[in-house]
């Protein structure tokens, strides 16, 4: 059984916005990379039950 991961975007004021829920580590990391290309904010993927962050991406300043 694959774990579910929630993907979030962190804004400069430290607020969070939920972006997606993805089943499986590899798909979650791929979706995280895709989301990071659409923003200049930091994004991360977390397994909520264990509070384990499996990936974090600081987006480039050329997103959009």
PECOR-V118107 format. One record per residue. RES is the residue in one small letter. PHI is phi in whole degrees, -180 to 180 (999 if undefined). NEAR is the number of other ideal C-beta (glycine too) atoms within 8 Angstrom. D_CENTER is the distance of its C-alpha to the mean C-alpha in Angstrom with 2 decimals. Layout:
res=RES phi=PHI near=NEAR d_center=D_CENTER
res=RES phi=PHI near=NEAR d_center=D_CENTER
This chain:
res=x phi=999 near=2 d_center=20.88
res=x phi=-90 near=6 d_center=17.20
res=x phi=-73 near=9 d_center=14.72
res=x phi=-100 near=9 d_center=12.26
res=x phi=-123 near=14 d_center=8.63
res=x phi=-99 near=10 d_center=6.92
res=x phi=-110 near=17 d_center=3.52
res=x phi=-128 near=12 d_center=4.59
res=x phi=-114 near=12 d_center=6.24
res=x phi=-105 near=10 d_center=9.03
res=x phi=-93 near=9 d_center=12.40
res=x phi=-56 near=4 d_center=15.44
res=x phi=-86 near=4 d_center=17.15
res=x phi=74 near=6 d_center=14.49
res=x phi=-77 near=6 d_center=13.81
res=x phi=-117 near=8 d_center=10.54
res=x phi=-129 near=7 d_center=9.85
res=x phi=-71 near=8 d_center=8.40
res=x phi=-112 near=8 d_center=7.28
res=x phi=-173 near=8 d_center=7.83
res=x phi=-125 near=8 d_center=9.19
res=x phi=-133 near=11 d_center=9.89
res=x phi=-94 near=9 d_center=12.84
res=x phi=101 near=9 d_center=13.15
res=x phi=-64 near=9 d_center=11.57
res=x phi=-62 near=6 d_center=12.32
res=x phi=-61 near=9 d_center=11.24
res=x phi=-65 near=15 d_center=7.75
res=x phi=-68 near=11 d_center=7.65
res=x phi=-67 near=8 d_center=9.50
res=x phi=-66 near=12 d_center=7.48
res=x phi=-59 near=14 d_center=4.47
res=x phi=-62 near=9 d_center=7.74
res=x phi=-65 near=8 d_center=9.23
res=x phi=-64 near=13 d_center=7.15
res=x phi=-64 near=11 d_center=7.61
res=x phi=-78 near=8 d_center=11.19
res=x phi=-102 near=7 d_center=11.74
res=x phi=-146 near=10 d_center=11.31
res=x phi=-104 near=7 d_center=12.72
res=x phi=-94 near=9 d_center=10.43
res=x phi=-71 near=9 d_center=8.10
res=x phi=-131 near=16 d_center=4.31
res=x phi=-149 near=12 d_center=3.17
res=x phi=-117 near=16 d_center=3.86
res=x phi=-138 near=12 d_center=7.33
res=x phi=-91 near=10 d_center=10.63
res=x phi=-60 near=7 d_center=12.19
res=x phi=-60 near=5 d_center=15.73
res=x phi=-103 near=5 d_center=15.78
res=x phi=59 near=7 d_center=13.28
res=x phi=-94 near=6 d_center=12.19
res=x phi=-87 near=8 d_center=9.07
res=x phi=-99 near=10 d_center=8.96
res=x phi=-167 near=9 d_center=6.98
res=x phi=-141 near=8 d_center=6.51
res=x phi=-130 near=10 d_center=7.36
res=x phi=-92 near=4 d_center=10.02
res=x phi=-65 near=12 d_center=10.69
res=x phi=-77 near=5 d_center=14.38
res=x phi=-80 near=5 d_center=16.91
res=x phi=-108 near=4 d_center=17.95
res=x phi=-65 near=10 d_center=15.18
res=x phi=128 near=4 d_center=16.73
